[in-house]
Amino acid sequence: MSQQESMAGPNWEDDFNQLTPSEFFRKNKQMLGFTGKIRSLTIVFHELITNSFDAAEESGILPEINITLDRVDKEHYILRHSDNGPGIPEDYVMQVYCQMFAGSKFRNIQSRGQQGLGCSGCVLLSQMTTGEPARVISRYRENGKIKGIKMTFKMDVKKNIGMLMEKEEFEADQTGACIELQFKEVSYSMAEQGAFEYIRRTIIGNPHAKITFRDPSGHKYIFKRAADIVPVLPKEVLPHPKGVSADDLLFMAKHTDKRSYKSLLTSSLSRMSAKRVNEIQEKTGIDMKKRPKTMEWEEAETIVKAFKEMKFMAPPTDGLIPIGSEQIEKGMKQILKPEFVATITRKPVTYQGGVAFIVEAGIAYGGNSGRVVNEQRKSEIMRFANRVPLTFDQGSCAITNALQSIEWKRYGLKDLDNSPVTLFVNIISTQIPYLSTGKQSISPEPEIVQEVRQATMDLARKLQKHIRSKKAAKEKAMRSKIFEDYVPMIIEEAAKLGETAVPEYHEVLAKVTKRALAELLGEKVEEEVEEVVEEAIIMEELDELGHEVQEEESNLRNTKQMTFD
């Protein structure tokens, strides 16, 4: 290029291009969570399992998934994933697996996935690392009959669509979908971030599902369902006025079929009545009879500012469907087989003023709780969002921040890291505030952190009671053993001093040991132990509360002194 051509600037007609979503993510696959060999494979499992669950539940089917992972070579695998869902109609197969930002999840509804990137992202990664096509078998119902279709295709990254290579119809007797993909530069691991652990945690958060998994070594794992109830489907809910921005409102106005600001607001936002609209008109001076298409940025900004100054009822929560304490307990018992388990589902609250969410928590102690690291059981944190395990980016997550801020020594766990404990936390919402498109970490919103803390501390108090009862029972058994060990010696020496025959050991022991007394009194002794433990916990909590009050008073005095100075 000559200096004159260089000074003329770029040739816009030739140099100006657009990237399709597929092209963008091919260059930035880390934004889909595909970073690292172990993580990339785990994310593939996550995306395929999530989509199978959603499809089955929407059709009222208890999910049943079969996964086979075969090793072809080092870091080269063939993955086969099949489910018993409704299947995918032929016309939609390549849209589901080859088109970025295509799907049914772009609504204000509680959903496992939110971006419409999952399945197509897996196909993209497969194609990028092996060049091999995807193979799909779909059995679906159409016009009252079950049809079967086998398709082989690749993704046209330039056009963000699928390219069909082979197609074959076949007779089918049941619905479901199966996909086969090949991957290189990935790794299967039994580590905490590996695919196996992802399945294990998935079953705890989804006790109504069954997953059969055959790993590369040929070992077959069957994770049975602990519940036979298909979760109730969540409902789509309207955004709350406190949770919308000026840009949101302007977007609604430009894409509505309503004829006035008033009808737009009452039909597009929750807790918005005609009376409220009149109040907004008085506050802003904006005519609510105007056509929404004419709305300008300044008007949208003024209306949203009025929202923030007004008081509204909390957003409706009937669209949020938690797992439920009983179901979480069943899932934890099925997988962890703990000696103690407690669960809780909190009442709905909001973050950022208008987005409703629910926190569910569980704590399991003993048995198979925690994880084995170097032949020692250590604690583990299981983070979930809308029933989906979050296995990566733990350090920056709101759940981790909340759990680490709790003083566990107060609840009988002197060293949480080295205790056989599993902490389970699930956050339910129509808008999970993820920190990235990888959807592995939740933003530390103050309201979310506080709710997780409250839920977990409620459970920790129950665990504390269990640990103290266990300790009291152990001390009682030790005292009884002391009697058992020394009474025979005392009997023999006393008999020698009295120059009499040694009496029957068991008769004497029955009269003096506390174990015999416990057998006589039965449940009464156990109740007294429970009462003592309960009193001790209450007294300790009162002491802690008094200590906190003293600290607050001290801080207040210091603040006053600084103000006076």
C-alpha positions as CSV (number, residue, x, y, z in Angstrom):
1,M,0.0,0.0,0.0
2,S,1.4,3.4,-1.0
3,Q,1.6,6.3,1.5
4,Q,-1.1,8.1,-0.4
5,E,-3.5,5.0,-0.1
6,S,-2.5,4.7,3.6
7,M,-3.4,8.3,4.3
8,A,-6.8,7.8,2.6
9,G,-8.0,5.6,5.5
10,P,-9.8,2.3,5.4
11,N,-11.8,1.0,2.5
12,W,-15.1,0.8,4.4
13,E,-16.9,-1.2,1.7
14,D,-14.3,-4.0,1.7
15,D,-13.0,-3.8,5.3
16,F,-16.3,-3.4,7.3
17,N,-17.6,-6.8,8.4
18,Q,-20.1,-8.2,10.9
19,L,-19.5,-11.2,13.2
20,T,-22.3,-13.7,13.7
21,P,-22.8,-15.0,17.3
22,S,-21.1,-18.3,16.3
23,E,-18.1,-16.5,14.9
24,F,-17.8,-14.4,18.0
25,F,-17.9,-17.4,20.4
26,R,-15.5,-19.3,18.2
27,K,-13.0,-16.6,18.9
28,N,-14.1,-16.2,22.5
29,K,-15.0,-19.7,23.7
30,Q,-13.9,-18.9,27.2
31,M,-17.0,-16.7,27.5
32,L,-19.1,-19.9,27.3
33,G,-17.1,-21.4,30.1
34,F,-14.8,-23.4,27.9
35,T,-11.5,-22.7,29.7
36,G,-9.2,-25.6,30.8
37,K,-9.4,-29.2,29.9
38,I,-11.4,-30.4,32.9
39,R,-13.7,-27.5,33.0
40,S,-14.6,-27.6,29.3
41,L,-15.8,-31.2,29.5
42,T,-17.8,-30.5,32.7
43,I,-19.5,-27.5,31.0
44,V,-20.5,-29.8,28.1
45,F,-22.1,-32.2,30.7
46,H,-23.8,-29.2,32.3
47,E,-25.3,-27.9,29.2
48,L,-26.7,-31.2,27.9
49,I,-28.1,-32.4,31.2
50,T,-29.7,-29.0,31.8
51,N,-31.5,-29.0,28.5
52,S,-32.7,-32.6,29.0
53,F,-34.1,-31.7,32.4
54,D,-36.0,-28.7,31.0
55,A,-37.4,-30.6,28.1
56,A,-38.6,-33.5,30.2
57,E,-40.2,-31.4,33.0
58,E,-42.1,-29.2,30.5
59,S,-43.7,-32.4,29.2
60,G,-44.5,-33.7,32.7
61,I,-41.9,-36.5,32.4
62,L,-39.6,-37.7,35.2
63,P,-36.1,-37.2,33.6
64,E,-34.0,-40.2,32.8
65,I,-30.6,-39.6,31.2
66,N,-28.0,-42.1,29.9
67,I,-24.4,-40.8,29.3
68,T,-21.5,-42.7,27.9
69,L,-18.0,-41.3,27.7
70,D,-15.5,-43.3,25.6
71,R,-11.8,-42.4,25.5
72,V,-10.4,-42.6,21.9
73,D,-7.0,-41.3,22.8
74,K,-5.4,-39.0,25.3
75,E,-7.6,-36.0,25.6
76,H,-9.9,-37.3,22.9
77,Y,-13.3,-38.5,23.8
78,I,-16.7,-39.6,22.3
79,L,-19.7,-38.5,24.3
80,R,-23.1,-40.0,23.8
81,H,-26.0,-38.3,25.7
82,S,-29.6,-39.6,25.5
83,D,-32.8,-38.8,27.4
84,N,-36.4,-39.8,27.6
85,G,-37.8,-36.3,26.9
86,P,-40.3,-35.3,24.2
87,G,-37.6,-35.3,21.5
88,I,-37.0,-32.5,19.0
89,P,-39.1,-32.2,15.8
90,E,-37.0,-32.5,12.6
91,D,-37.4,-28.9,11.6
92,Y,-35.9,-27.7,14.9
93,V,-33.0,-30.1,15.4
94,M,-30.4,-28.0,13.7
95,Q,-31.8,-24.8,15.2
96,V,-31.3,-26.2,18.7
97,Y,-27.8,-27.5,18.1
98,C,-26.4,-25.1,15.6
99,Q,-27.9,-21.6,16.2
100,M,-26.6,-19.4,18.9
101,F,-29.2,-17.3,20.8
102,A,-32.0,-19.5,19.6
103,G,-34.4,-21.2,22.0
104,S,-37.4,-20.8,24.4
105,K,-35.6,-19.2,27.4
106,F,-35.8,-15.5,26.6
107,R,-38.6,-14.8,29.1
108,N,-38.9,-13.5,32.6
109,I,-39.2,-17.0,34.1
110,Q,-37.3,-19.2,36.4
111,S,-35.1,-21.3,34.2
112,R,-31.9,-23.4,34.4
113,G,-30.5,-21.7,31.3
114,Q,-30.8,-18.1,30.2
115,Q,-28.9,-17.4,27.0
116,G,-29.8,-20.1,24.5
117,L,-26.1,-21.0,24.0
118,G,-25.9,-24.4,25.7
119,C,-26.3,-27.1,23.1
120,S,-25.0,-25.0,20.2
121,G,-21.9,-24.1,22.3
122,C,-21.2,-27.9,22.8
123,V,-21.5,-28.5,19.0
124,L,-19.2,-25.5,18.3
125,L,-16.5,-26.8,20.8
126,S,-16.7,-30.3,19.2
127,Q,-16.3,-28.9,15.7
128,M,-13.4,-26.6,16.8
129,T,-11.4,-29.3,18.5
130,T,-12.0,-32.3,16.2
131,G,-13.6,-31.1,12.9
132,E,-16.1,-34.0,13.3
133,P,-19.9,-33.5,12.7
134,A,-22.6,-33.9,15.3
135,R,-24.9,-36.9,15.1
136,V,-28.4,-36.6,16.6
137,I,-31.2,-39.2,16.9
138,S,-34.6,-37.6,17.7
139,R,-37.8,-39.5,18.5
140,Y,-40.7,-37.1,18.7
141,R,-44.5,-37.0,18.5
142,E,-46.2,-35.4,15.6
143,N,-49.9,-35.6,14.7
144,G,-50.4,-38.3,17.3
145,K,-47.7,-40.5,15.9
146,I,-44.1,-41.0,17.1
147,K,-41.5,-40.3,14.4
148,G,-37.8,-41.0,14.3
149,I,-35.1,-39.0,12.6
150,K,-31.3,-39.5,12.4
151,M,-29.3,-36.5,11.3
152,T,-25.6,-35.7,10.8
153,F,-24.6,-32.1,10.5
154,K,-22.0,-29.4,11.1
155,M,-22.4,-25.8,12.1
156,D,-21.9,-23.0,9.5
157,V,-20.1,-20.6,11.8
158,K,-20.2,-17.8,9.2
159,K,-24.0,-17.9,8.9
160,N,-24.9,-19.2,12.5
161,I,-26.9,-22.1,11.0
162,G,-26.6,-25.9,10.5
163,M,-25.3,-27.7,7.4
164,L,-27.1,-31.0,6.9
165,M,-24.9,-33.9,5.8
166,E,-27.0,-37.0,6.2
167,K,-30.6,-37.7,7.2
168,E,-32.5,-40.9,7.7
169,E,-36.0,-41.6,9.0
170,F,-36.9,-44.6,11.1
171,E,-39.7,-46.1,13.1
172,A,-39.8,-45.3,16.8
173,D,-41.9,-46.4,19.8
174,Q,-40.9,-43.8,22.4
175,T,-39.8,-40.2,22.5
176,G,-36.4,-38.9,23.4
177,A,-33.2,-37.4,22.0
178,C,-29.7,-38.6,21.7
179,I,-26.6,-36.6,20.6
180,E,-23.1,-37.9,19.8
181,L,-20.2,-35.5,19.9
182,Q,-16.4,-35.8,19.8
183,F,-14.0,-33.7,21.8
184,K,-10.3,-33.2,21.9
185,E,-8.2,-31.0,24.3
186,V,-10.5,-32.0,27.2
187,S,-10.0,-34.2,30.2
188,Y,-12.2,-36.4,32.4
189,S,-11.5,-36.2,36.1
190,M,-12.9,-37.4,39.4
191,A,-11.8,-34.1,41.0
192,E,-14.3,-31.6,42.5
193,Q,-14.6,-29.7,39.2
194,G,-14.9,-32.9,37.1
195,A,-17.8,-34.3,35.2
196,F,-18.5,-37.1,37.7
197,E,-18.8,-34.7,40.6
198,Y,-21.1,-32.5,38.5
199,I,-23.5,-35.5,38.1
200,R,-23.3,-36.3,41.8
201,R,-24.3,-32.8,42.8
202,T,-27.0,-32.6,40.1
203,I,-28.8,-35.5,41.6
204,I,-28.9,-33.9,45.1
205,G,-30.5,-30.7,43.6
206,N,-32.8,-32.7,41.3
207,P,-33.9,-35.8,43.3
208,H,-36.6,-36.5,40.8
209,A,-34.1,-37.4,38.1
210,K,-32.2,-40.6,37.3
211,I,-28.8,-40.6,35.6
212,T,-26.8,-43.6,34.4
213,F,-23.2,-42.8,33.6
214,R,-20.5,-45.1,32.1
215,D,-17.1,-43.5,32.4
216,P,-14.0,-44.0,30.2
217,S,-12.8,-46.9,32.3
218,G,-16.1,-48.8,31.7
219,H,-17.3,-48.3,35.2
220,K,-21.1,-47.8,35.3
221,Y,-22.7,-45.5,37.9
222,I,-26.4,-45.5,38.5
223,F,-27.7,-42.4,40.3
224,K,-31.3,-43.4,41.3
225,R,-34.1,-40.9,41.8
226,A,-35.1,-40.2,45.4
227,A,-38.4,-38.6,44.5
228,D,-41.2,-39.5,42.1
229,I,-42.7,-36.1,41.7
230,V,-42.2,-33.9,38.6
231,P,-41.5,-30.3,39.7
232,V,-44.3,-27.8,39.2
233,L,-43.5,-25.7,36.2
234,P,-42.7,-22.1,37.0
235,K,-44.8,-19.3,35.6
236,E,-43.6,-16.3,33.6
237,V,-43.8,-13.1,35.8
238,L,-43.9,-9.5,34.8
239,P,-40.9,-7.3,35.8
240,H,-41.4,-5.2,39.0
241,P,-41.2,-1.4,38.6
242,K,-38.3,-1.3,41.1
243,G,-36.3,-3.7,38.9
244,V,-36.5,-1.9,35.5
245,S,-34.2,0.7,34.0
246,A,-34.9,3.5,31.6
247,D,-33.5,1.4,28.8
248,D,-35.8,-1.5,29.7
249,L,-38.9,0.8,29.7
250,L,-37.9,2.4,26.4
251,F,-37.4,-1.0,24.8
252,M,-40.9,-2.1,26.0
253,A,-42.4,1.1,24.6
254,K,-40.8,0.6,21.1
255,H,-41.9,-3.0,20.9
256,T,-45.4,-3.0,22.3
257,D,-48.8,-3.1,20.5
258,K,-50.4,-1.0,23.3
259,R,-51.8,2.4,22.4
260,S,-51.0,4.4,25.5
261,Y,-48.4,4.8,28.2
262,K,-51.1,3.8,30.7
263,S,-51.9,0.4,29.0
264,L,-48.2,-0.2,28.5
265,L,-47.3,0.2,32.1
266,T,-50.3,-1.8,33.5
267,S,-49.8,-4.7,31.1
268,S,-46.0,-4.9,31.1
269,L,-45.2,-4.4,34.8
270,S,-46.3,-6.2,38.0
271,R,-48.0,-4.3,40.9
272,M,-48.9,-1.5,38.4
273,S,-52.6,-0.4,38.7
274,A,-54.5,2.4,37.0
275,K,-54.3,4.3,40.3
276,R,-50.5,4.0,40.3
277,V,-50.3,5.3,36.7
278,N,-52.3,8.4,37.7
279,E,-49.9,8.9,40.6
280,I,-47.0,8.7,38.1
281,Q,-48.7,11.3,35.9
282,E,-49.1,13.7,38.8
283,K,-45.4,13.2,39.8
284,T,-43.9,13.6,36.3
285,G,-46.4,15.7,34.4
286,I,-46.2,13.2,31.5
287,D,-49.5,12.6,29.7
288,M,-50.2,8.8,30.1
289,K,-52.5,8.8,27.1
290,K,-49.6,9.3,24.7
291,R,-48.6,6.5,22.3
292,P,-45.7,4.4,23.6
293,K,-43.9,4.6,20.2
294,T,-43.3,8.3,20.8
295,M,-41.5,7.8,24.2
296,E,-38.1,9.5,24.4
297,W,-35.2,8.7,26.7
298,E,-35.8,11.7,29.0
299,E,-39.4,10.5,29.6
300,A,-38.4,6.9,30.3
301,E,-35.7,8.2,32.7
302,T,-38.3,10.5,34.5
303,I,-40.8,7.6,34.9
304,V,-38.2,5.2,36.3
305,K,-37.1,7.9,38.7
306,A,-40.7,8.2,39.9
307,F,-40.8,4.4,40.3
308,K,-37.9,4.6,42.8
309,E,-39.6,7.3,44.8
310,M,-42.9,5.3,45.1
311,K,-43.8,2.4,47.3
312,F,-45.0,-0.8,45.6
313,M,-46.0,-4.2,46.9
314,A,-43.2,-6.8,46.8
315,P,-43.1,-8.6,43.4
316,P,-45.3,-11.7,43.0
317,T,-43.5,-14.9,43.9
318,D,-45.9,-17.5,42.6
319,G,-43.7,-17.9,39.6
320,L,-40.8,-19.2,41.8
321,I,-40.7,-22.9,42.4
322,P,-38.2,-24.0,45.0
323,I,-37.0,-27.6,45.3
324,G,-38.5,-27.9,48.8
325,S,-36.9,-28.9,52.1
326,E,-38.2,-32.4,52.0
327,Q,-36.9,-33.0,48.5
328,I,-33.5,-31.6,49.3
329,E,-33.3,-33.8,52.4
330,K,-34.2,-36.9,50.3
331,G,-31.5,-36.0,47.7
332,M,-28.8,-35.5,50.4
333,K,-29.7,-38.7,52.2
334,Q,-29.7,-40.7,48.9
335,I,-26.1,-39.5,47.9
336,L,-24.4,-38.7,51.2
337,K,-26.0,-41.1,53.7
338,P,-25.2,-38.7,56.6
339,E,-25.7,-39.3,60.3
340,F,-27.4,-35.9,60.5
341,V,-29.1,-33.7,57.9
342,A,-31.2,-30.5,58.1
343,T,-32.8,-28.4,55.4
344,I,-34.7,-25.1,55.1
345,T,-36.5,-23.1,52.4
346,R,-36.7,-19.4,53.2
347,K,-39.5,-17.0,52.4
348,P,-39.2,-15.0,49.1
349,V,-37.4,-11.6,49.3
350,T,-36.0,-9.2,46.8
351,Y,-32.6,-7.8,45.7
352,Q,-32.0,-4.6,43.9
353,G,-35.4,-3.4,45.1
354,G,-37.5,-5.5,42.7
355,V,-36.1,-8.9,41.7
356,A,-37.6,-11.7,43.9
357,F,-35.5,-14.7,45.0
358,I,-35.7,-17.7,47.4
359,V,-32.8,-19.2,49.2
360,E,-32.8,-22.9,50.1
361,A,-30.1,-24.6,52.2
362,G,-29.1,-27.9,53.6
363,I,-26.4,-29.2,55.9
364,A,-25.2,-32.8,56.2
365,Y,-22.8,-34.2,58.8
366,G,-21.0,-37.5,59.0
367,G,-21.5,-40.5,56.7
368,N,-20.3,-39.7,53.2
369,S,-20.6,-35.9,53.7
370,G,-17.8,-33.8,52.6
371,R,-15.1,-34.9,50.2
372,V,-12.2,-37.3,50.7
373,V,-8.8,-35.5,50.1
374,N,-5.6,-37.4,50.8
375,E,-7.6,-40.0,52.8
376,Q,-9.2,-37.3,55.0
377,R,-12.7,-36.0,54.9
378,K,-12.9,-32.3,54.3
379,S,-15.9,-30.0,54.1
380,E,-17.5,-29.2,50.7
381,I,-19.8,-26.4,49.5
382,M,-22.4,-27.3,47.0
383,R,-23.6,-24.1,45.2
384,F,-26.8,-24.2,43.0
385,A,-28.8,-21.7,41.0
386,N,-32.2,-22.8,39.9
387,R,-31.3,-26.4,40.7
388,V,-28.1,-26.2,38.6
389,P,-24.7,-27.0,40.3
390,L,-22.1,-24.2,40.1
391,T,-18.8,-26.0,40.1
392,F,-16.4,-23.2,39.1
393,D,-15.4,-19.7,40.1
394,Q,-16.3,-20.4,43.7
395,G,-14.1,-17.7,45.3
396,S,-16.0,-14.8,43.8
397,C,-19.5,-16.2,44.4
398,A,-22.1,-14.7,46.8
399,I,-22.8,-18.1,48.3
400,T,-19.1,-18.7,49.2
401,N,-18.8,-15.2,50.6
402,A,-21.8,-15.8,52.9
403,L,-20.7,-19.2,54.2
404,Q,-17.1,-18.0,54.8
405,S,-18.4,-15.1,56.9
406,I,-20.1,-17.4,59.4
407,E,-18.2,-18.1,62.7
408,W,-18.5,-21.9,62.6
409,K,-16.7,-22.3,66.0
410,R,-19.9,-21.0,67.6
411,Y,-21.8,-24.0,66.2
412,G,-19.4,-26.8,67.3
413,L,-17.2,-26.9,64.2
414,K,-13.7,-25.8,65.4
415,D,-12.2,-26.5,62.0
416,L,-14.8,-26.3,59.2
417,D,-12.3,-27.1,56.4
418,N,-11.4,-30.5,58.0
419,S,-14.9,-31.5,59.1
420,P,-17.1,-34.1,57.4
421,V,-19.7,-31.5,56.4
422,T,-21.6,-30.8,53.2
423,L,-23.2,-27.3,52.8
424,F,-25.9,-27.1,50.2
425,V,-27.3,-23.7,49.0
426,N,-29.7,-23.2,46.1
427,I,-30.9,-19.7,44.9
428,I,-34.2,-19.6,43.0
429,S,-35.0,-16.5,40.8
430,T,-36.2,-15.4,37.4
431,Q,-33.0,-13.3,37.1
432,I,-30.0,-14.9,38.7
433,P,-27.3,-12.2,38.8
434,Y,-24.5,-14.2,37.3
435,L,-21.0,-12.6,37.1
436,S,-20.3,-13.9,33.6
437,T,-21.9,-15.7,30.6
438,G,-20.3,-18.9,32.0
439,K,-23.0,-18.9,34.7
440,Q,-20.8,-20.3,37.4
441,S,-20.7,-17.5,40.0
442,I,-23.4,-15.3,41.5
443,S,-22.9,-11.6,42.1
444,P,-22.5,-10.8,45.9
445,E,-25.6,-8.7,46.2
446,P,-26.0,-7.8,49.9
447,E,-29.5,-9.2,50.1
448,I,-28.5,-12.5,48.7
449,V,-25.5,-12.8,51.0
450,Q,-27.6,-12.0,54.0
451,E,-30.3,-14.5,53.1
452,V,-27.7,-17.3,52.6
453,R,-26.2,-16.4,56.0
454,Q,-29.5,-16.5,57.8
455,A,-30.6,-19.8,56.2
456,T,-27.3,-21.5,57.0
457,M,-27.0,-20.3,60.6
458,D,-30.5,-21.7,61.2
459,L,-29.3,-25.1,60.1
460,A,-26.0,-24.7,62.0
461,R,-27.8,-24.3,65.3
462,K,-29.6,-27.6,64.6
463,L,-26.2,-29.2,63.9
464,Q,-24.8,-27.8,67.1
465,K,-27.5,-29.4,69.0
466,H,-26.8,-32.8,67.3
467,I,-23.1,-32.5,68.0
468,R,-23.6,-31.7,71.7
469,S,-26.1,-34.5,72.1
470,K,-23.6,-36.9,70.5
471,K,-20.9,-35.6,72.8
472,A,-23.1,-35.9,75.9
473,A,-24.0,-39.5,74.9
474,K,-20.3,-40.3,74.5
475,E,-19.3,-38.9,77.9
476,K,-22.2,-40.9,79.4
477,A,-20.9,-44.1,77.8
478,M,-17.3,-43.3,79.0
479,R,-18.6,-42.9,82.6
480,S,-20.4,-46.2,82.4
481,K,-17.3,-47.9,81.1
482,I,-15.3,-46.6,84.0
483,F,-17.7,-48.3,86.4
484,E,-17.6,-51.5,84.3
485,D,-13.7,-51.5,84.4
486,Y,-13.3,-50.7,88.1
487,V,-16.3,-52.3,89.9
488,P,-15.0,-55.9,89.5
489,M,-11.7,-54.9,91.1
490,I,-13.5,-53.1,94.0
491,I,-15.8,-56.1,94.5
492,E,-12.9,-58.5,94.7
493,E,-10.9,-56.3,97.2
494,A,-14.0,-55.7,99.3
495,A,-14.7,-59.4,99.5
496,K,-11.1,-60.1,100.6
497,L,-11.3,-57.5,103.4
498,G,-14.7,-58.9,104.5
499,E,-13.4,-62.4,104.2
500,T,-16.5,-63.4,102.3
501,A,-17.2,-65.0,98.9
502,V,-17.0,-62.8,95.9
503,P,-20.6,-61.9,94.9
504,E,-21.9,-62.3,91.3
505,Y,-20.4,-59.5,89.3
506,H,-23.5,-58.7,87.2
507,E,-25.8,-58.4,90.2
508,V,-23.6,-55.8,91.8
509,L,-23.0,-54.0,88.5
510,A,-26.7,-53.7,87.9
511,K,-27.1,-51.9,91.1
512,V,-24.4,-49.3,90.7
513,T,-23.8,-48.5,87.1
514,K,-25.4,-45.7,85.3
515,R,-26.0,-47.8,82.3
516,A,-28.4,-49.9,84.3
517,L,-30.0,-46.8,85.6
518,A,-30.5,-45.5,82.1
519,E,-32.1,-48.8,81.2
520,L,-34.5,-48.5,84.1
521,L,-35.4,-44.9,83.4
522,G,-35.4,-45.3,79.6
523,E,-36.5,-42.2,77.7
524,K,-36.5,-40.0,80.8
525,V,-32.7,-39.9,80.9
526,E,-32.5,-39.1,77.2
527,E,-35.1,-36.3,77.6
528,E,-33.0,-34.8,80.5
529,V,-29.9,-34.9,78.3
530,E,-31.8,-33.1,75.5
531,E,-33.0,-30.4,78.0
532,V,-29.5,-29.8,79.3
533,V,-28.1,-29.5,75.8
534,E,-31.0,-27.1,74.8
535,E,-30.4,-24.9,77.9
536,A,-26.7,-24.8,77.1
537,I,-27.3,-23.6,73.5
538,I,-29.8,-21.0,74.6
539,M,-27.4,-19.6,77.2
540,E,-24.6,-19.5,74.7
541,E,-26.7,-17.7,72.2
542,L,-27.8,-15.1,74.9
543,D,-24.1,-14.6,75.7
544,E,-23.3,-14.0,72.0
545,L,-26.2,-11.6,71.7
546,G,-25.0,-9.7,74.7
547,H,-21.5,-9.6,73.3
548,E,-22.8,-8.2,70.0
549,V,-24.9,-5.5,71.8
550,Q,-21.8,-4.4,73.8
551,E,-19.8,-4.2,70.5
552,E,-22.6,-2.0,68.9
553,E,-22.7,0.2,72.0
554,S,-19.0,0.6,71.9
555,N,-19.0,1.5,68.2
556,L,-21.8,4.0,68.8
557,R,-19.8,5.7,71.6
558,N,-16.7,5.9,69.5
559,T,-18.8,7.4,66.6
560,K,-20.2,10.0,69.0
561,Q,-16.8,10.8,70.4
562,M,-15.4,11.3,66.9
563,T,-18.3,13.6,66.0
564,F,-17.7,15.6,69.1
565,D,-14.0,15.9,68.4
